């Protein structure tokens, strides 16, 4: 077991984040990915979401007519689908 996982007597276990290099208690880390702290993981996730939203906005702006045509077709498809009953149907347990 790596030395960073071994707790000294009477001291809570701590780990070092591979991204920010700050030593933090174990509750500051998610189980997966275990190498980066929650704060760094959440910052990376937020950045990825912002980049994805910007890319979608750019694509929609560049292909506006095609996007509107696809959106209209999807709305029509959803209106023509039979309604599903809540609860999973007659064979639900």
C-alpha positions as CSV (number, residue, x, y, z in Angstrom):
1,X,0.0,0.0,0.0
2,X,1.4,3.4,-0.9
3,X,2.7,5.6,2.0
4,X,0.1,8.3,1.4
5,X,-2.7,5.7,2.2
6,X,-1.2,4.7,5.5
7,X,-2.3,6.7,8.5
8,X,-0.1,7.6,11.3
9,X,-1.4,6.6,14.7
10,X,-4.1,9.0,15.9
11,X,-4.2,10.9,12.6
12,X,-6.9,10.8,9.9
13,X,-5.9,9.5,6.6
14,X,-5.0,12.1,4.0
15,X,-4.1,12.0,0.3
16,X,-2.5,14.3,-2.2
17,X,-4.5,15.4,-5.2
18,X,-2.6,14.7,-8.4
19,X,-3.9,17.9,-10.0
20,X,-3.8,20.6,-7.3
21,X,-1.1,18.9,-5.3
22,X,-2.9,19.7,-2.0
23,X,-3.0,17.1,0.7
24,X,-6.6,16.6,1.8
25,X,-8.6,14.1,4.0
26,X,-10.0,11.0,2.3
27,X,-13.6,12.5,2.4
28,X,-12.3,15.2,0.0
29,X,-12.0,12.5,-2.8
30,X,-14.5,10.5,-4.8
31,X,-13.8,6.8,-5.1
32,X,-13.5,7.2,-8.9
33,X,-11.4,8.9,-10.2
34,X,-9.5,8.4,-7.0
35,X,-6.4,10.4,-7.9
36,X,-8.0,13.9,-8.0
37,X,-10.0,15.6,-5.2
38,X,-13.7,16.5,-5.4
39,X,-12.9,20.2,-5.9
40,X,-10.7,19.5,-8.9
41,X,-13.1,16.9,-10.3
42,X,-16.1,19.3,-10.0
43,X,-14.1,22.1,-11.7
44,X,-13.1,19.9,-14.6
45,X,-16.7,18.7,-15.0
46,X,-18.0,22.2,-15.0
47,X,-15.5,23.2,-17.7
48,X,-16.4,20.2,-19.8
49,X,-20.1,21.1,-19.6
50,X,-19.4,24.7,-20.6
51,X,-17.3,23.6,-23.6
52,X,-20.0,21.1,-24.7
53,X,-22.7,23.8,-24.5
54,X,-20.6,26.2,-26.5
55,X,-19.9,23.6,-29.2
56,X,-23.6,22.8,-29.5
57,X,-24.5,26.5,-29.7
58,X,-21.9,26.9,-32.5
59,X,-23.2,24.0,-34.4
60,X,-26.8,25.1,-34.1
61,X,-25.9,28.6,-35.3
62,X,-23.9,27.3,-38.2
63,X,-26.6,24.9,-39.4
64,X,-29.8,26.7,-38.2
65,X,-32.1,25.6,-41.0
66,X,-31.1,21.9,-40.7
67,X,-31.5,22.1,-36.9
68,X,-35.0,23.6,-37.1
69,X,-36.0,20.9,-39.7
70,X,-34.8,18.2,-37.4
71,X,-36.4,19.7,-34.3
72,X,-39.8,20.0,-36.1
73,X,-39.5,16.4,-37.2
74,X,-38.7,15.2,-33.7
75,X,-41.7,17.2,-32.2
76,X,-44.0,15.6,-34.8
77,X,-42.6,12.1,-34.0
78,X,-43.3,12.6,-30.3
79,X,-46.8,13.9,-31.0
80,X,-47.6,10.8,-33.1
81,X,-46.4,8.3,-30.5
82,X,-49.0,6.6,-28.4
83,X,-49.2,7.7,-24.8
84,X,-47.5,5.5,-22.3
85,X,-49.2,4.8,-19.0
86,X,-47.4,5.6,-15.8
87,X,-46.4,2.6,-13.8
88,X,-44.9,0.3,-16.4
89,X,-48.0,-1.2,-18.0
90,X,-50.2,-4.3,-17.1
91,X,-47.3,-6.6,-16.5
92,X,-45.6,-4.5,-13.9
93,X,-45.0,-6.1,-10.5
